[in-house]
């Protein structure tokens, strides 16, 4: 059991640190809503893994994988959700850019100075412009949860990978849940570390130009991931 657990842990570390929707969601939540909401988003992603782990232990992922229609329907739902998150990130970047331009114009009119270039990253005047989309901790948890629950690849990975690390004669359900718990713990530590790292560097990431570029990047990644899943499903 110990050797199987160590072997799975090594594989789970590689799966955890691979960039994907989870990383993009936590990064954007940390940038837009702060450390607490980002940690709740990571907790929601971990809860999504638990949902798939319980489903795998109950044999539901095997049933899902046997039904191509159900599998494709869930993939399409997941693709649309990722694309919606990407659209929200791009909309946030656009609103942030407009707020920066409006603030710069207001400051220029008040001071009679030449109009600064908003692309240079000048910070908007406090209290001016609309607040960029922010999520409450509960909303962030829900976003993280749906990101994983609507991703059937998590269930398929569990169904195909976990049995390889269950020793002969070991209780299947208990061992499956143990391995899922290892993966969940690793994922929360990794994503929680991302959230805390971004929070520590918030002075840099909250610069308007940097913030816009990060929103544009994460939005583009989420849109691309969703489109890729959609194209793959349509084949």
Backbone bond lengths (Angstrom), bond angles and torsions (degrees), N, CA, C in turn:
res aa  C-N    CA-C-N  psi(-1)  N-CA   C-N-CA  omega(-1)  CA-C   N-CA-C  phi
1 X - - - 1.461 - - 1.530 110.92 -
2 X 1.334 117.17 -41.02 1.463 120.49 -178.27 1.532 110.88 -63.39
3 X 1.333 116.79 -44.37 1.463 119.44 -179.86 1.524 110.97 -65.15
4 X 1.321 116.90 -38.50 1.459 120.13 177.29 1.524 110.86 -64.82
5 X 1.306 116.71 -40.30 1.458 121.27 -179.94 1.525 111.18 -65.56
6 X 1.330 116.65 -41.80 1.468 120.33 178.81 1.528 110.72 -67.14
7 X 1.334 116.60 -40.69 1.461 120.00 178.59 1.518 111.56 -63.32
8 X 1.331 116.98 -43.14 1.456 119.78 178.78 1.524 111.32 -66.20
9 X 1.330 116.35 -38.33 1.467 119.86 179.40 1.521 111.21 -59.54
10 X 1.331 116.55 -41.28 1.464 120.26 178.97 1.527 110.98 -63.01
11 X 1.330 116.41 -43.54 1.461 120.31 178.96 1.525 110.41 -67.31
12 X 1.329 116.65 -40.19 1.464 121.23 -177.97 1.527 111.11 -65.14
13 X 1.330 116.93 -34.19 1.469 119.77 177.54 1.529 109.78 -61.57
14 X 1.326 116.98 -44.03 1.465 120.95 179.73 1.530 110.72 -63.92
15 X 1.334 116.99 -42.23 1.458 120.36 177.78 1.526 111.43 -63.84
16 X 1.322 116.27 -37.54 1.463 121.16 -174.96 1.516 112.47 -69.01
17 X 1.328 116.99 -44.07 1.473 120.26 -174.17 1.527 112.26 -84.05
18 X 1.336 117.84 -6.04 1.472 119.40 177.54 1.527 108.93 -68.56
19 X 1.346 118.38 128.84 1.474 120.53 -179.34 1.519 111.19 -61.65
20 X 1.307 115.95 141.28 1.459 120.68 179.89 1.516 110.26 -168.18
21 X 1.329 117.66 -166.31 1.466 120.76 -179.12 1.525 113.04 -58.03
22 X 1.332 117.66 -38.68 1.461 120.42 -178.71 1.528 110.90 -58.42
23 X 1.324 116.23 -46.49 1.458 121.77 -179.46 1.528 110.38 -61.01
24 X 1.340 116.10 -46.80 1.462 120.36 -178.04 1.528 111.25 -63.67
25 X 1.332 117.37 -40.53 1.461 121.26 -179.09 1.525 110.92 -65.28
26 X 1.319 117.58 -46.36 1.466 120.68 -179.42 1.526 110.53 -66.05
27 X 1.316 116.96 -40.08 1.466 120.33 179.83 1.524 110.22 -62.18
28 X 1.317 116.96 -47.61 1.462 119.19 -179.09 1.527 111.44 -65.76
29 X 1.343 117.32 -40.15 1.459 120.11 178.91 1.525 110.84 -63.08
30 X 1.318 116.70 -40.49 1.461 120.55 179.05 1.523 110.99 -63.85
31 X 1.325 117.00 -40.40 1.463 120.98 -179.79 1.518 111.55 -68.82
32 X 1.323 116.57 -40.83 1.455 119.65 -172.88 1.508 115.78 -92.41
33 X 1.336 117.90 -27.42 1.458 119.83 -170.88 1.522 114.31 -126.88
34 X 1.315 118.05 -2.39 1.457 119.84 174.93 1.522 114.35 95.03
35 X 1.327 113.41 176.48 1.458 121.03 -173.23 1.524 113.06 -63.81
36 X 1.328 117.52 -44.94 1.462 120.35 -175.08 1.521 111.10 -62.42
37 X 1.335 116.73 -46.83 1.461 119.61 179.53 1.523 111.28 -65.96
38 X 1.348 116.84 -37.02 1.464 119.82 178.55 1.524 111.20 -63.69
39 X 1.325 117.09 -40.79 1.463 120.25 177.44 1.536 110.71 -65.47
40 X 1.331 116.40 -37.35 1.468 119.23 176.50 1.520 110.89 -66.84
41 X 1.337 117.12 -35.17 1.454 120.43 175.60 1.524 110.67 -63.06
42 X 1.343 116.38 -43.89 1.466 120.48 177.10 1.529 110.59 -62.91
43 X 1.331 116.43 -37.18 1.463 120.26 178.09 1.530 110.76 -66.30
44 X 1.339 116.81 -37.76 1.459 120.49 176.95 1.526 111.79 -64.85
45 X 1.337 116.47 -39.41 1.462 120.56 176.96 1.533 109.97 -62.95
46 X 1.336 116.01 -42.07 1.467 119.91 177.16 1.530 110.68 -62.45
47 X 1.336 116.32 -39.84 1.467 119.76 178.56 1.527 110.64 -64.42
48 X 1.334 116.65 -34.90 1.458 119.60 176.24 1.513 112.01 -62.85
49 X 1.334 116.18 -39.27 1.473 119.75 175.58 1.522 110.96 -63.18
50 X 1.333 116.36 -38.78 1.466 119.94 178.40 1.529 110.06 -63.20
51 X 1.341 116.70 -41.27 1.465 120.29 178.64 1.521 110.66 -59.08
52 X 1.331 116.34 -46.98 1.467 119.79 179.33 1.525 111.39 -67.88
53 X 1.336 116.87 -34.58 1.456 119.35 177.69 1.515 111.77 -64.82
54 X 1.341 116.39 -42.50 1.466 120.02 177.36 1.529 110.74 -65.70
55 X 1.341 115.37 -38.92 1.463 118.95 178.05 1.525 111.04 -64.17
56 X 1.346 115.75 -39.62 1.456 119.61 178.12 1.513 111.75 -64.69
57 X 1.348 115.01 -42.22 1.464 118.51 179.27 1.520 111.45 -63.75
58 X 1.332 116.45 -30.58 1.459 120.33 -179.92 1.524 112.58 -87.11
59 X 1.333 116.68 -4.44 1.450 120.47 179.07 1.518 114.46 86.04
60 X 1.342 117.92 6.69 1.461 119.74 -177.44 1.521 112.05 -71.14
61 X 1.334 117.53 -33.18 1.462 118.72 179.71 1.528 110.76 -66.32
62 X 1.332 116.61 -32.51 1.469 118.97 176.21 1.524 110.28 -66.06
63 X 1.331 116.68 -39.30 1.454 120.35 177.80 1.529 110.59 -65.94
64 X 1.320 116.59 -40.38 1.459 120.95 179.46 1.519 110.94 -64.33
65 X 1.339 115.30 -41.97 1.456 118.88 -179.54 1.525 111.68 -69.07
66 X 1.337 117.10 -26.31 1.458 120.11 178.47 1.524 111.74 -76.82
67 X 1.337 117.92 -21.36 1.461 121.80 179.84 1.530 108.64 -103.60
68 X 1.310 117.08 102.30 1.462 121.32 -178.06 1.522 111.24 -62.76
69 X 1.327 117.42 -36.54 1.464 120.68 -179.11 1.522 111.20 -64.36
70 X 1.342 116.55 -47.25 1.460 120.27 179.58 1.531 110.87 -64.62
71 X 1.326 115.83 -39.92 1.464 120.18 179.73 1.528 110.46 -63.30
72 X 1.333 116.56 -46.14 1.464 120.67 -179.49 1.525 111.28 -65.46
73 X 1.338 117.23 -38.04 1.464 120.50 179.49 1.524 110.75 -62.94
74 X 1.326 116.10 -41.43 1.457 119.66 179.33 1.524 110.82 -68.63
75 X 1.325 117.04 -36.97 1.465 120.68 177.94 1.532 110.91 -65.20
76 X 1.317 117.14 -41.76 1.466 120.07 178.28 1.526 110.43 -63.24
77 X 1.342 116.59 -42.49 1.463 119.89 177.71 1.524 110.62 -61.19
78 X 1.321 116.44 -42.36 1.461 120.03 178.08 1.513 112.32 -64.94
79 X 1.346 116.99 -40.14 1.465 120.99 179.30 1.524 110.56 -63.76
80 X 1.330 116.87 -44.17 1.457 120.46 179.44 1.534 110.86 -64.01
81 X 1.317 116.91 -37.37 1.468 120.09 179.91 1.526 110.59 -67.17
82 X 1.335 117.63 -43.17 1.458 120.38 177.78 1.526 111.07 -62.53
83 X 1.320 116.74 -40.86 1.455 119.98 179.66 1.529 111.14 -67.28
84 X 1.330 116.58 -33.87 1.461 120.07 176.31 1.525 110.24 -66.09
85 X 1.326 117.77 -42.46 1.460 120.65 176.85 1.531 110.50 -62.37
86 X 1.326 116.94 -40.33 1.456 120.48 177.76 1.517 111.85 -63.86
87 X 1.335 116.52 -41.39 1.457 120.60 177.38 1.523 110.90 -61.51
88 X 1.331 116.79 -41.51 1.458 120.32 178.80 1.531 111.22 -62.46
89 X 1.326 116.74 -40.58 1.462 120.00 179.21 1.526 111.12 -64.60
90 X 1.323 117.48 -43.09 1.463 120.77 178.92 1.533 111.01 -67.10
91 X 1.320 116.62 -36.69 1.461 119.60 176.85 1.527 110.64 -65.38
92 X 1.340 115.97 -39.37 1.460 120.22 177.32 1.521 111.03 -62.22
93 X 1.341 117.05 -40.80 1.467 120.72 178.19 1.521 110.79 -63.42
94 X 1.330 116.21 -40.22 1.462 119.93 -179.71 1.528 110.80 -67.36
95 X 1.333 117.39 -42.02 1.464 120.72 178.55 1.516 111.07 -65.68
96 X 1.323 116.54 -38.56 1.460 120.29 178.15 1.523 111.01 -63.80
97 X 1.331 116.52 -40.21 1.460 120.71 178.66 1.517 110.89 -64.90
98 X 1.328 117.64 -41.36 1.462 121.56 178.96 1.523 110.60 -65.66
99 X 1.368 116.56 -41.11 1.454 119.90 179.16 1.529 110.86 -62.86
100 X 1.343 116.74 -38.32 1.458 120.36 179.25 1.528 110.72 -66.11
101 X 1.325 117.14 -40.45 1.471 120.45 178.57 1.515 111.22 -65.50
102 X 1.344 116.47 -43.69 1.458 119.96 179.85 1.524 111.16 -63.56
103 X 1.356 116.50 -41.87 1.458 120.36 179.92 1.520 110.92 -64.93
104 X 1.337 116.28 -40.78 1.461 119.92 179.39 1.520 110.88 -65.12
105 X 1.347 115.80 -39.42 1.462 119.31 178.71 1.521 111.20 -66.02
106 X 1.326 117.47 -40.53 1.463 121.33 178.85 1.515 111.30 -64.44
107 X 1.351 115.79 -43.82 1.458 119.63 179.92 1.525 110.94 -64.26
108 X 1.326 116.63 -37.61 1.460 120.68 -179.68 1.527 111.10 -67.82
109 X 1.344 115.47 -42.20 1.463 119.01 179.48 1.519 111.22 -63.75
110 X 1.352 116.69 -36.17 1.459 120.07 -178.69 1.521 111.87 -73.82
111 X 1.318 117.33 -36.50 1.467 120.41 -175.07 1.516 112.58 -95.49
112 X 1.332 117.43 -14.79 1.447 120.00 -177.47 1.507 113.38 69.74
113 X 1.342 116.90 21.54 1.462 121.58 -178.72 1.516 109.20 -93.08
114 X 1.334 117.59 164.60 1.462 120.41 176.39 1.525 110.46 -60.99
115 X 1.305 116.95 147.59 1.473 122.79 -178.98 1.517 110.82 -66.74
116 X 1.348 118.89 120.68 1.462 120.61 177.96 1.519 111.03 -76.26
117 X 1.300 114.85 159.45 1.468 120.68 179.03 1.516 109.06 -83.30
118 X 1.368 120.15 116.42 1.467 121.08 -179.36 1.502 112.87 -62.67
119 X 1.332 117.40 -22.43 1.465 119.34 -179.99 1.518 111.38 -70.78
120 X 1.335 116.61 -13.48 1.463 119.06 -179.27 1.511 112.15 -76.56
121 X 1.356 117.03 -7.66 1.462 119.48 173.97 1.512 113.99 90.00
122 X 1.337 118.72 22.92 1.448 120.13 178.28 1.523 109.62 -67.48
123 X 1.303 116.94 138.22 1.460 121.13 -177.78 1.510 110.58 -73.36
124 X 1.303 119.53 141.68 1.447 122.15 177.12 1.510 111.04 -70.96
125 X 1.315 115.03 155.54 1.457 120.16 179.02 1.519 108.79 -68.11
126 X 1.342 116.73 138.08 1.455 120.14 -177.71 1.520 110.63 -59.00
127 X 1.310 115.23 135.41 1.452 121.21 178.26 1.501 114.40 85.72
128 X 1.361 118.88 -5.87 1.451 120.82 179.52 1.500 110.46 -99.57
129 X 1.331 115.66 145.78 1.458 119.74 176.93 1.502 111.45 82.05
130 X 1.310 117.69 159.19 1.452 121.86 -178.90 1.506 111.54 -75.52
131 X 1.294 116.07 150.39 1.465 120.30 176.70 1.513 109.22 -70.55
132 X 1.320 116.09 140.11 1.453 120.86 178.21 1.526 108.01 -71.65
133 X 1.340 116.07 150.48 1.462 121.20 -177.51 1.521 110.91 -45.86
134 X 1.327 115.89 126.55 1.452 121.30 177.26 1.517 108.49 -127.37
135 X 1.325 114.89 149.12 1.452 120.59 179.75 1.521 109.18 -114.23
136 X 1.334 115.01 140.05 1.451 119.09 171.45 1.525 108.32 -73.09
137 X 1.344 117.83 163.38 1.472 118.83 177.62 1.528 113.11 -54.78
138 X 1.342 117.10 -38.09 1.465 119.86 179.60 1.527 110.99 -67.55
139 X 1.325 117.43 -42.00 1.463 120.50 177.29 1.526 111.18 -63.84
140 X 1.339 115.91 -39.75 1.463 119.75 179.35 1.527 110.67 -65.44
141 X 1.336 116.90 -39.81 1.467 120.57 177.00 1.526 110.11 -61.35
142 X 1.325 116.17 -44.06 1.475 120.21 -179.33 1.534 110.82 -63.77
143 X 1.331 116.44 -40.51 1.462 119.58 178.96 1.526 110.78 -61.76
144 X 1.338 116.41 -46.45 1.458 119.77 178.77 1.518 112.13 -62.76
145 X 1.331 116.15 -41.24 1.464 120.72 -179.66 1.529 110.83 -62.16
146 X 1.343 116.49 -48.44 1.461 119.62 -177.97 1.525 111.89 -67.36
147 X 1.329 116.62 -31.97 1.461 119.75 178.48 1.520 111.24 -58.02
148 X 1.319 117.11 -38.05 1.467 120.28 -179.58 1.522 112.86 -89.17
149 X 1.326 116.98 -39.67 1.466 119.59 -177.77 1.523 110.77 -64.19
150 X 1.341 116.97 -33.34 1.465 120.75 179.84 1.524 112.55 -88.77
151 X 1.312 116.21 12.27 1.465 120.78 177.88 1.525 109.08 -112.50
152 X 1.335 118.40 93.39 1.466 120.16 -175.30 1.520 113.06 -66.19
153 X 1.336 117.70 -15.06 1.464 119.03 179.20 1.522 111.12 -63.07
154 X 1.341 116.29 -29.59 1.468 119.04 177.52 1.520 109.63 -62.04
155 X 1.343 116.09 -46.13 1.458 119.59 179.41 1.513 112.36 -64.85
156 X 1.345 116.48 -39.44 1.462 119.50 -179.63 1.525 110.66 -67.14
157 X 1.339 116.75 -39.71 1.467 120.26 177.02 1.522 110.23 -61.18
158 X 1.321 116.14 -44.71 1.465 119.35 178.64 1.528 110.61 -61.24
159 X 1.328 116.24 -43.76 1.463 119.83 -176.38 1.531 111.77 -66.05
160 X 1.349 116.38 -35.95 1.457 119.50 -176.52 1.529 113.10 -89.50
161 X 1.342 116.01 -28.25 1.469 119.07 -173.77 1.523 112.80 -92.89
162 X 1.309 117.16 -45.67 1.464 120.08 -173.01 1.527 113.87 -59.27
163 X 1.346 119.76 -42.12 1.470 118.25 -178.92 1.518 113.94 -58.09
164 X 1.348 117.27 -25.44 1.464 119.85 -179.81 1.526 112.07 -69.36
165 X 1.334 117.28 -18.65 1.469 120.73 -177.06 1.531 112.10 -111.49
166 X 1.328 116.46 14.53 1.462 119.91 176.04 1.526 108.06 -97.97
167 X 1.332 117.73 112.17 1.467 119.97 -177.83 1.529 111.92 -61.32
168 X 1.297 114.90 150.42 1.464 120.23 178.74 1.524 109.58 -60.43
169 X 1.314 115.85 129.84 1.455 121.54 178.35 1.514 114.15 89.07
170 X 1.332 118.11 -9.14 1.462 120.95 179.54 1.527 109.52 -76.70
171 X 1.337 118.26 149.89 1.472 120.38 177.45 1.530 110.23 -64.17
172 X 1.317 117.08 121.32 1.463 121.71 -171.20 1.527 111.84 -64.01
173 X 1.324 117.07 -51.13 1.465 119.58 -175.41 1.522 110.95 -64.02
174 X 1.327 117.25 -46.89 1.462 120.82 -178.83 1.525 111.47 -62.63
175 X 1.320 116.83 -44.58 1.462 120.36 -179.67 1.523 111.18 -66.74
176 X 1.332 116.94 -39.44 1.471 120.65 177.43 1.521 110.82 -59.21
177 X 1.318 116.01 -46.92 1.460 120.01 -179.94 1.530 111.52 -65.35
178 X 1.319 117.42 -33.89 1.461 120.98 177.33 1.526 110.56 -64.67
179 X 1.325 116.52 -45.07 1.458 120.40 179.41 1.523 111.38 -65.64
180 X 1.329 116.40 -39.22 1.469 119.86 176.62 1.530 110.19 -62.87
181 X 1.329 116.20 -39.63 1.462 119.75 178.97 1.527 111.34 -62.31
182 X 1.328 116.54 -37.86 1.465 120.11 176.58 1.526 110.58 -62.20
183 X 1.335 115.84 -47.37 1.466 120.21 179.66 1.525 111.53 -62.68
184 X 1.327 117.07 -41.72 1.463 121.46 179.38 1.529 110.53 -62.78
185 X 1.323 117.01 -44.33 1.466 120.50 179.94 1.522 111.31 -62.80
186 X 1.330 116.59 -44.49 1.464 120.08 178.26 1.529 111.38 -62.19
187 X 1.330 115.80 -41.98 1.458 119.93 -179.19 1.513 112.01 -64.56
188 X 1.322 116.63 -42.27 1.469 119.08 -178.95 1.524 111.02 -68.20
189 X 1.333 116.97 -39.31 1.470 119.63 177.61 1.522 110.45 -62.73
190 X 1.337 117.40 -43.83 1.465 121.41 -178.83 1.535 111.39 -66.03
191 X 1.334 116.46 -52.60 1.456 119.84 -177.80 1.521 111.82 -69.29
192 X 1.343 116.42 -35.69 1.459 118.98 175.01 1.517 111.42 -64.43
193 X 1.338 116.36 -36.66 1.463 120.09 175.96 1.516 111.72 -63.97
194 X 1.342 116.95 -38.67 1.465 120.74 176.40 1.523 109.92 -61.19
195 X 1.329 116.00 -46.11 1.463 120.34 -179.62 1.530 111.45 -60.60
196 X 1.322 117.51 -43.27 1.458 120.92 -179.09 1.523 111.28 -69.80
197 X 1.338 116.73 -36.90 1.464 120.01 179.15 1.526 110.83 -64.94
198 X 1.323 116.61 -43.03 1.464 120.21 178.22 1.526 110.01 -65.09
199 X 1.331 116.95 -38.43 1.467 120.35 178.89 1.533 110.90 -63.32
200 X 1.313 116.94 -40.59 1.467 119.94 179.47 1.527 111.51 -64.65
201 X 1.324 115.73 -33.06 1.468 120.14 -179.60 1.520 111.15 -99.67
202 X 1.331 117.18 25.46 1.459 120.72 -174.09 1.526 112.69 -61.79
203 X 1.334 117.21 -30.34 1.470 118.99 179.41 1.526 110.28 -60.27
204 X 1.325 116.55 -38.07 1.462 120.70 178.36 1.520 110.93 -75.01
205 X 1.341 116.71 -47.58 1.458 120.32 -174.31 1.526 112.66 -71.39
206 X 1.351 117.95 -20.75 1.445 119.68 -179.44 1.526 112.84 -87.76
207 X 1.331 117.58 -0.56 1.462 118.56 172.28 1.527 108.12 -60.88
208 X 1.323 117.36 134.48 1.470 119.06 -173.67 1.515 113.86 -52.89
209 X 1.343 117.51 -45.79 1.461 118.40 -177.26 1.525 110.91 -67.37
210 X 1.343 117.34 -41.79 1.466 120.44 178.94 1.522 109.78 -64.08
211 X 1.330 116.32 -42.80 1.464 120.94 -179.77 1.527 110.91 -60.93
212 X 1.332 116.70 -43.78 1.456 119.25 179.29 1.518 111.41 -62.91
213 X 1.331 116.28 -43.11 1.462 119.82 -178.71 1.527 110.89 -64.97
214 X 1.338 116.97 -38.93 1.465 120.06 179.51 1.526 110.95 -67.62
215 X 1.336 116.81 -41.22 1.463 119.89 176.81 1.525 110.38 -62.29
216 X 1.331 115.78 -42.08 1.467 119.44 179.02 1.531 111.11 -64.21
217 X 1.335 115.73 -40.72 1.469 119.29 -179.04 1.525 111.32 -67.48
218 X 1.341 117.37 -49.21 1.465 119.79 -178.80 1.530 110.68 -66.37
219 X 1.335 116.82 -37.44 1.460 119.37 176.74 1.513 111.75 -63.10
220 X 1.333 116.72 -42.97 1.462 120.31 178.13 1.514 112.09 -63.77
221 X 1.346 116.65 -39.87 1.473 120.55 179.17 1.530 110.53 -63.98
222 X 1.336 116.79 -45.95 1.459 120.14 -178.78 1.532 111.27 -65.02
223 X 1.334 116.62 -40.56 1.461 119.49 176.63 1.527 111.17 -62.97
224 X 1.339 115.68 -42.75 1.471 120.06 -179.38 1.531 110.74 -64.79
225 X 1.332 116.79 -42.40 1.461 120.05 178.92 1.533 110.79 -62.90
226 X 1.328 116.01 -44.80 1.449 119.03 179.10 1.510 112.45 -63.96
227 X 1.338 116.44 -41.41 1.468 120.26 178.83 1.522 110.58 -65.13
228 X 1.340 116.65 -39.95 1.462 119.80 -179.78 1.526 111.52 -62.28
229 X 1.351 115.42 -42.29 1.470 119.14 177.76 1.530 110.37 -64.02
230 X 1.344 115.98 -41.18 1.453 119.47 179.88 1.529 112.54 -63.50
231 X 1.340 116.27 -43.33 1.459 120.17 179.32 1.520 110.81 -65.37
232 X 1.336 115.68 -41.80 1.466 119.65 179.82 1.528 111.04 -63.90
233 X 1.336 116.72 -37.24 1.459 120.09 179.32 1.525 111.97 -69.15
234 X 1.356 115.64 -34.31 1.456 120.10 -177.35 1.526 113.39 -73.02
235 X 1.322 116.93 -16.05 1.470 119.34 -177.58 1.529 110.99 -69.53
